[in-house]
């Protein structure tokens, strides 16, 4: 370069050029460091007025640049565009300059670009120093060695992993595993004893108990062994910022699309949905990277109008949250906190602004309440919008698709003039005769709309009653998803569910602490936690049905090549789709290289590649699926995006496509979350469980007994539906060998647990039968049998204690979980099994209705509310017959003498085991003041009468010998 006489800039690689006098441009007259005028002006504008090589101040040139800057302010819009293009050109050259060339190194042999990167990082610090000490520019320059040390330390911090795995200490996990193995051995010996020692006098009862106990052991194995490798994880948000949010540069954090789904605003209060939306819009994340999509599957004008009010209130709420860093950022829950809200607050204006904001929020609540009161009675002519036109969603089952963008790029700003995140209202089209697939269909519609409008690479879905409790939750997830090592094969990051408003004792195990703090940690050590329906951040590419990047290109064949199995064919089809995607991506890229290509050619290319059969008839959406890093395609026309978004939510869009079958949320079960996560992990994807110290999200749970049972019924019914579907983990997804065996055991457990209700009901009935008949399922115990029973009980207790030790779960939470396992098993799970059989065999879809009474207006008043439902009958029956059995057993022992008390102990212990497990149900049945529904009392009296008649017929108070002698005596008496 020097031989040719041309001088090249050491920053961008372009020619240095000439100054106004026609001479070669020189920025530093001390060392003649070659730098072009554009890069020099950029350095000066950024506040760096010293030479990059010798650190001499640019005294004269800085003044010239100020004059140039003044002249630049008078330039036209076209000139500004040209300047921005030049800067972009220089920026592109920066990334391609080789650091090997000696011309790009300083006198110490260090790359010049590192000095520039360091100066970018120190921008804020220098600006602050300029404000406090304006004369600092003429001070001593920073030594080169100190600059290099700071560069190296900063680069080292950015190169460190964003998360780490914290294994359970060996002192805690090793004894736990040993006890599990010992318990398994004891179970084997126990069943050997039970099978080889039948009870001839009660063979039917003995056989029933054996079958039940074997099923319980099988269920325990499915639940226990996926917890073999529990782990904890820790994240480093500061490292994430150091790597992707460098000072002076645009944020490189990935964009996130939030999904919030709601159906009926009268059942799901708009105020709760509004709080969820406000907490999303106020997250601690770059505003241009956040988009919130609200799905209104009921097409309710109330939801639309409440979002209008929410968008207006967000202009005040968001800057308040970010200015004072408050938590949580849902106003209803922030203002209701019973804490010292002045803690850690140092701004004098905080109290005044908080009072003003609370007043604004109360006015916002009044406006929402007015909308709700107005919506209680629908006008005969239907709802009308403010402009006088009829609301398109007056018929919730027959209406067009609706999309409204409230914030973001629409021009709305907050009260301080800052940009706001995008808020989009979506109501997909519904027409009679089409399958809409409930929540799963609504989520898939949001996937397509968001891909057309924003196409963020990651998606976070929340229920409308789950708000963001930790404003840094998205950053926590990005520590996994944006990590180049961990995030490569990651399909989603699942957060635990936490709840507000639950009674202190958690009577009905609403918190699900054992599942979220024990089972999910165990799965995280295998292939990742299951998807639980909310609080989950997805990799959009995983939702599109693609395999993870690290998967092999050829499937593992488990059968001969001439007769491939259906499972192998399915695996080949997934790999074929991945290969087709790569071909289409390359073809469209090559097509863009042509100067004047026709859009028709692009449409024909996509059609020929058969992608329309998978994703539907939208070239804009299909092209967006090829962009792994997100963003809109270059060919997308901004003016046509809304029209295209309306097209992709039409009710016939999914016909003859793979939506709901292979891509998106999977159809076929009311628990679409289990199916969706299962399909992803069968393709080889992993998931991660993230448990930040401050819970990421919080929601509301039904604390009423009947509502809680109906919630469990829906979950259990979904599991039964999966069991009878083609996606059953017992036979689906074996061909590729991508789902680990322990992970498969966990999924099998999620679909077979409702069937445990059948042996559980039988086992809970056995104590009463034994007490009423005087028979028992266990023969007289020998010393060996006593040792086996004692060892089994001790192994169960020790396993639980060690599990509590490594997981941190309390013993009360474990006991509540055990109690509700029995309560739900003998009620909701039992009904789910029968409803699943009816739906499979006869196509009958049975619905269990709940009639609500008025709740008490006190704390946890809903807890004591009595609602009659058929789910209450089986547990009530079990309680009654066991109480009758205990009374009968003690009566028999009192009449039988001392010898009768020994056999009675085992039977009564068995009966009390059932009663103690059902005690929360009995307490909930009575209410706060022992008020029980009349129908429950009638059922109890009826069942008690039936069993009393059976008791009289059996007549256990008198032995058979005594009965015959008494009858003969009565005959001999002459009346």
Secondary structure by P-SEA (a helix, b strand, c coil): cccccbbbbcccccccccccccccccccccccccccaaaaaaaaaaccccccccccccaaaaaaaaaaaaaaaaccaaaaaaaaaaaaaaaaaaaacccccccccccccccaaaaaaaaaaaaaaaaaaaaacccccccccccaaaaaaaaaaaaaaaacccbbbbccccccaaaaaaaaaaaaaaaaaaaaaaaaccccccaaaaaaaaaaaaaaaaaaaaacccccccbbbbbbaaaaaaaccccccccccbbbbbbbbbcccccccaaaaaaaaaaaaacccccccbbbbbbcccccaaaaaaaaaaaaaaaaaaaaaaacccccccaaaaaaccccccccccccaaaaaaaaaaaaaaaaaaaaaaaaaaacccccccccccccccccccccccccbbbbbccccccccccccccccbbbbbbcccccccccccaaaaaaaaaaaaaacccccbbbbbcccccccccaaaaaaaaccccccccccccbbbbbbbbcccccccccccccccccccaaaaaaaccccccccccccccccccccccccccccccccccccccccaaaaaaaaaaaaaaaaaaaaaaaaaaaacccccaaaaaaaaaaacccccccccaaaaaaaacccccccccccccaaaaaaaaaaccccccccccccccccccccccaaaaaaaaaaaabbbbbbbbcccccccccccccaaaaaaaaaaaaaaaaaaaaccccccccccccccccaaaaaaaaaacccccaaaaaaaaaaaaaaaaaacccccccccaaaaaaaaaaaaaaaaaaaaaaaaacccaaaaaaaaaaaaaaaacaaaaaaaaaaaaaacccbbbbbbbbccccccccccccbbbbcccccaaaaaaaaaaaaaaaaaaaaaaacaaaaaaaaaaaaaaaaaaaaaaaaaaaaacccccccaaaaaaaaaaaaaaaaaaaaacccccaaaaaaaaaaaaaccc
